[in-house]
Amino acid sequence: MNLYSLRGLRQIFEGRAVLDIEVLELSSGVSYALLGPNGSGKTSLLHILAFLRPPVMGEVFFQGRKVDWREKALLGLRHKVVLVDQHPIMFTTTVLKNVEYGLRMRGVPFRERRKIAEKCLDRVGMWAFAHRPAHLLSGGETQRVAIARAMACGPEVMLFDEPTASVDVENEAVIDGIVQDLRKEKGISIVFATHKRLEATRLADERIFLFDGRLTGPGGENLFSCTFVQRDQGTVCVIGENIALPVSLAKSGVAPEPPPRSLSGPGRVFIKPDQITLSSIDKREDGMSLQDHVGEVVQMTAEGPNIKVLLDMGVTVRAVLSKEEIKRVRVMVGDRVRVVFGQGAVEPAV
């Protein structure tokens, strides 16, 4: 069953288009991770899904019905969907009364709401804090109380904006467990924004990538604006000041129909992070082809069996290599390396 259907969605913030989504379908009972760099539109999309801010264009359907954005019509929808912000605000009262707040606003009798609030606090491991001032909690404790407050309202959908971005490792593990249980035990649909690929892998059934407000394919971080030019060797994209890369116009050996965009002038390309390899360079840096460039390793992060490597090439490019490949190349943070883009590594972004 469709939970959300978005059609021709466009959102503007401070005169800039922050979302431009043709079609997006989300199913009930599924956990989705929203991935993308800062400014990619993740929070704006969550606010629309939470019925907090209407899009300037487009249609949103929830559980098969078109959303009526008049305030009176939104009340019932907001009872079904709750959003836990990255930095939740706690009222200057006890933790327990914070968790009770939503139930009190809905007219739930005292004894019933107290019982629900206590149960939810126990579920997130915060019962011992029930009578402490909520506004004095740590970041991780605040996030757990905010989740309990949202759970108390009995939602069908829970949305999270970077739920573990500002918490320590202990609280991150607890929050991970809570999010997993919400879907598996309670059947609650989950959508959460995150920068953490491993978190998305652990907690999400499906991943949605955003870049500049648009949906992209997996690995959407490696999306770049460029200029397409024609050379003797074929179509080339020029990224930044001087990074020229050959563009693959075929997928699995089949040319796309129609072409994704005019391959002349401004455009965008996607670079597949798993089709980038690294090797050492000598001081002469000679013998390099169009696929070869030089970059500096600025960060290395473990992602399951692989290592994500951030490369400064004038623009930041992300490569994903196996741990065995990293050992073979003997690359470390701060090293200058030869960056080789494999055949088919660069595709026009559609």
Residue pairs with C-beta under 8 A, 6 or more apart in sequence:
1 27
1 28
1 63
1 64
2 25
2 26
2 27
2 28
2 61
2 63
2 64
3 26
3 27
3 28
3 30
3 62
3 63
3 157
3 189
4 24
4 25
4 26
4 49
4 60
4 61
4 62
5 24
5 25
5 26
5 59
5 60
5 61
6 21
6 23
6 24
6 25
6 48
6 58
6 59
6 60
6 61
7 22
7 23
7 58
7 59
7 60
7 61
8 21
8 22
8 57
8 58
8 59
9 19
9 20
9 21
9 22
9 24
9 48
9 55
9 57
9 58
9 59
9 60
10 17
10 19
10 20
10 21
10 55
10 56
10 57
10 58
11 17
11 18
11 19
11 41
11 44
11 48
11 53
11 55
11 56
11 213
12 18
12 56
13 44
17 213
18 39
18 41
18 44
18 213
19 41
19 44
19 45
19 48
19 55
19 213
20 212
20 213
20 214
21 45
21 58
21 213
21 214
21 215
22 215
24 208
24 215
26 32
26 189
26 191
27 189
28 63
28 189
29 183
29 187
29 189
30 183
30 189
30 190
30 205
30 206
31 179
31 183
31 189
31 190
31 191
31 192
31 203
31 204
31 205
31 206
32 190
32 191
32 192
32 204
32 205
32 206
32 207
32 208
33 192
33 193
33 194
33 199
33 200
33 203
33 204
33 206
33 207
33 208
34 42
34 45
34 46
34 191
34 192
34 193
34 194
34 208
34 210
35 42
35 193
35 194
35 195
35 197
35 200
35 207
35 208
35 209
35 210
35 220
35 221
36 42
36 209
36 210
36 211
36 216
36 220
36 221
37 195
37 211
37 221
39 212
40 210
40 211
40 212
40 213
41 210
41 212
41 213
41 214
42 161
42 193
42 210
43 161
43 193
44 53
44 213
45 210
46 83
46 159
46 161
46 191
46 193
47 53
47 83
48 54
48 55
48 60
49 81
49 83
49 157
49 159
49 191
50 78
50 81
50 82
50 83
50 159
51 62
51 67
51 69
51 74
51 77
51 78
51 81
52 83
54 69
59 66
59 67
60 66
60 67
61 67
62 77
62 81
67 73
67 74
67 77
68 74
79 106
79 153
79 155
80 155
80 156
80 157
81 155
81 156
81 157
81 158
81 159
82 102
82 150
82 153
82 155
82 157
82 158
82 159
83 150
83 159
83 160
83 161
84 143
84 146
84 147
84 150
84 158
84 159
84 160
84 161
84 163
85 146
85 161
86 161
86 162
86 163
86 165
86 166
87 166
88 142
88 143
88 145
88 146
88 149
90 98
90 134
90 135
90 137
90 142
90 145
90 146
91 97
91 98
91 101
91 134
91 135
92 133
92 134
92 135
93 133
93 134
94 130
94 131
94 132
94 133
94 134
95 121
95 126
95 129
95 130
95 131
95 132
95 133
95 134
95 137
95 145
96 114
96 117
96 118
96 121
96 130
96 131
97 134
98 134
98 145
98 149
99 117
99 120
99 121
99 145
99 148
99 149
99 152
100 113
100 114
100 117
100 152
101 149
102 149
102 150
102 152
102 153
103 112
103 113
103 116
103 117
103 152
103 153
104 113
106 153
108 116
113 152
116 152
117 148
117 152
118 127
118 130
120 148
120 149
120 151
120 152
121 127
121 129
121 130
121 145
121 148
123 148
123 151
123 178
124 144
124 145
124 147
124 148
124 151
124 174
124 178
125 144
125 174
126 141
126 144
126 145
126 148
129 137
129 141
129 145
134 142
134 145
137 145
138 168
138 171
139 166
139 167
139 168
139 171
140 166
140 167
140 168
140 170
140 171
140 172
140 174
140 175
141 171
143 163
143 164
143 166
143 167
143 171
143 175
144 171
144 174
144 175
144 178
147 163
147 175
147 178
150 158
151 158
151 182
155 188
156 188
156 189
157 188
157 189
157 190
157 191
158 182
158 188
158 189
158 190
158 191
159 190
159 191
159 192
160 179
160 190
160 191
160 192
160 193
161 192
161 193
162 192
162 193
162 194
162 195
163 175
163 179
163 192
163 194
164 171
164 172
164 175
164 176
164 194
164 196
164 199
165 194
165 195
167 175
176 199
176 202
176 203
179 190
179 192
179 203
180 202
180 203
182 188
182 190
183 189
183 190
190 203
190 204
192 203
192 204
194 200
197 303
197 308
198 303
198 304
200 207
201 303
201 304
207 218
208 215
209 215
209 216
209 217
209 218
209 219
209 220
209 221
210 216
210 220
211 220
211 221
211 223
212 223
216 223
216 270
216 349
217 270
219 270
219 272
219 273
219 274
219 318
219 320
220 270
221 273
221 318
222 270
222 271
222 272
222 273
222 317
222 318
223 268
223 269
223 270
223 349
224 237
224 239
224 240
224 268
224 269
224 271
224 315
225 239
225 266
225 267
225 268
226 237
226 238
226 239
226 266
226 267
226 268
226 269
227 237
227 238
227 265
227 266
227 267
228 235
228 236
228 237
228 247
228 262
228 263
228 264
228 265
228 266
228 267
228 348
229 235
229 236
229 237
229 238
229 264
230 236
230 263
230 264
233 246
233 290
234 246
234 247
235 246
235 247
235 249
235 263
236 244
236 245
236 246
236 247
236 290
237 244
237 245
237 247
237 267
237 269
237 346
238 244
239 245
239 269
239 315
240 313
240 314
240 315
241 314
242 314
243 293
243 313
243 314
243 315
244 290
245 269
245 271
245 290
245 291
245 341
245 345
245 346
246 290
246 291
246 341
246 343
246 346
247 263
247 269
247 346
247 347
247 348
248 343
248 344
248 345
248 346
248 347
249 255
249 256
249 259
249 263
249 348
250 256
250 344
251 347
256 350
259 348
260 348
260 349
260 350
261 267
261 268
261 348
261 350
263 348
267 348
267 349
268 348
268 349
269 346
269 347
269 348
269 349
270 346
270 347
270 348
270 349
271 317
271 341
271 345
271 346
272 344
272 345
272 346
272 347
273 308
273 318
273 319
273 320
274 319
274 320
275 341
275 342
275 344
275 345
276 317
276 319
276 320
276 321
276 339
276 340
276 341
276 342
276 345
277 319
277 321
277 325
277 339
277 340
277 342
278 309
278 319
278 321
278 325
278 329
278 331
278 337
278 338
278 339
278 340
279 329
279 337
279 338
279 340
280 329
280 330
280 337
280 338
281 294
281 336
281 337
281 338
285 294
285 338
288 338
291 340
291 341
291 342
291 343
291 345
292 338
292 339
292 340
292 341
293 313
293 338
293 339
293 341
294 313
294 336
294 337
294 338
294 339
295 311
295 312
295 313
295 317
295 336
295 337
295 339
296 311
296 312
296 313
296 334
296 335
296 336
296 337
297 309
297 310
297 311
297 331
297 332
297 333
297 334
297 335
297 336
297 337
298 310
298 311
298 312
298 316
298 333
299 309
299 310
299 333
300 307
300 308
300 309
300 310
300 326
300 331
300 332
300 333
301 307
301 308
301 310
302 308
303 320
305 322
305 323
306 320
306 321
306 322
306 323
307 320
307 321
307 322
307 323
307 326
308 318
308 319
308 320
309 318
309 319
309 320
309 321
309 326
309 331
310 316
310 317
310 318
311 317
311 318
311 319
311 337
311 339
313 339
317 339
319 339
321 329
329 337
331 337
